[in-house]
Amino acid sequence: MSALIDTQTIMPMVEAPPLVIMTDSAANVIRNLLQEKNIPDYALRVFVSGGGCSGMQYGMQFEKEARAGDTIVEPVEGVKVLIDAQSAYYLTGATVDYVDSLMGGGFRIDNPQAVSSCGCGHSFRAEGSSSAGGGGGGC
């Protein structure tokens, strides 16, 4: 006699980490920038490219429309975020934050995929990637 097995009972669905998390601080700055630039319907593109002192670097820019192959994350704290497929691989679970300190303010990405970062926090090295940019010296 065979019994039917409910695989969801045995192996419940594991929720994937969010593609990108945005802090309230970062979202507030981005919404203000969109208003100041008079482009309130634009999205924020977050991407990774080669370069930087640790081999890969983060980038952000405003764009009106998504490109073919983009993942559209909407809304993240009220801000629509666009991420291309290659960048999504490196950014899964990353947190976009805005830090304002005595030394000045700026965006910071806390990335669980990074195995090392440079001092400025704008570039990183991921598991299995080469350090093409010179390996974490000054920025």
Secondary structure, DSSP 8 states (H G I E B T S, - for coil): ------HHHHS-------SEEE-HHHHHHHHHHHHHTT-TT-EEEEEEEE-STTSEEEEEEEESS--TT-EEEEEETTEEEEE-HHHHHHHTTEEEEEEEETTEEEEEEE-TTEEEE-TTSSEEEETT---TT-SS---
